[in-house]
Amino acid sequence: MVGRGMWKASECLRRRPLRAIVAGTLVALVVAVLAVGVAQRLILPAERNPAATQPDFVPFRDTNVGFSFSYPQAWKPIPDPDPQVKLLASNDAAYSFQVRVLSLQSPIGLAQLPAAQQVTNQIVLSNNQVKLIAEPQQITLGGLPGYFYLYTFTDPQTGQTGAHSHFFLFKGNSMITLVFQAVPAEMFRAGSTTFDQITSSFQG
């Protein structure tokens, strides 16, 4: 089961208002190289046609902001009292993912992305246990611009090293984050097919 402490890097979205932000060892090298390969499959090419919904996937739609995706039926939602968290789901094993929406004071488009990266960098790196596997990359996912991060982290509750693939997507005055988690980090590559299926179904 996913632990609450494992989401520390992304939970700073709730603790730190955006207006207040100015605009360990990595896993073994072979794991890092494999993970970077996964990252490239997740984000390249930048714009893809949505994958057909798998028969064992269920749809999720946020009607307020206006985005949708599908995720495995076997992954069970976990209640979260934070209203910014739209979905937190786990397969009761090594994998889980979280979708969060934060309201912004001003809309972010392509012209504002360089300034927005200062914010996304600070959000990810606010956890001093985070180790970037690759440099952040500008992406388009489901028609929305944003940034992609791939990093390892140390869970403060268990001491385990985990891995996150972390998407920041911008739609008008909203920032949508998708965080895919594998614990231990060595399990990330094995979960990449499912992660790709979820991200390929995303539409903004």
C-alpha positions, 0 to 999 in steps of 0.5 A: 500500500502506498505510504503518505510519506512517499508523496512528500515531493509533490505535497509541497504544492499544498503547503506553499502558495504559488505566489510565494515562490520565486518565478543519498545516491542515485540508484545504480547507473544501469537502473538510471539508464533504463529509466531514462529510456522509459522517460523518452517513451513517455514523452516522445513524440511530444504529441500523440494520438490517445490510446484506445481505452483498454478493456480493463481500464476505467475512465476518469474525468475532471469536469471542472478543469476539463481533462480525462484519462484512463487507469487500470481497474485493478488500481484502487482509489485511496481517499485523500482529504486534500481537495487539490488531489483529484485521484490517488490510486494504488495497485497495493504493490510497488506502484501508485499515482496521484493527480493534483490540480492547483489554481494559478493567479494567471494563465500559463501558455507557451510564452510563460513556460520558461518562468513556470519552470522556475516554479516546477524546479523549486517544487520538485527540488524542495525535497532534499532527498530528490535526485534527478535522473535526467534534466527536466524536459519541455513537453506537450501531453494531451494538447497541454504544454508543460514539463516532465521530471524523472527522479529518485527519492528517499521515503522518510518513513521507510528509508526505501528509494523510490522513483517518480515520473512527474508531469506538470501540465498547464491549462489556463489558470490551472496546473495539473500534476501527474506523479507516477511512483514505483517503490523500490525504484528498481521496479520503475521499468517494469511498471513503465508499460502501464504508466505509458498507457495512462499517459497516452490516454490523457486528454486536456 
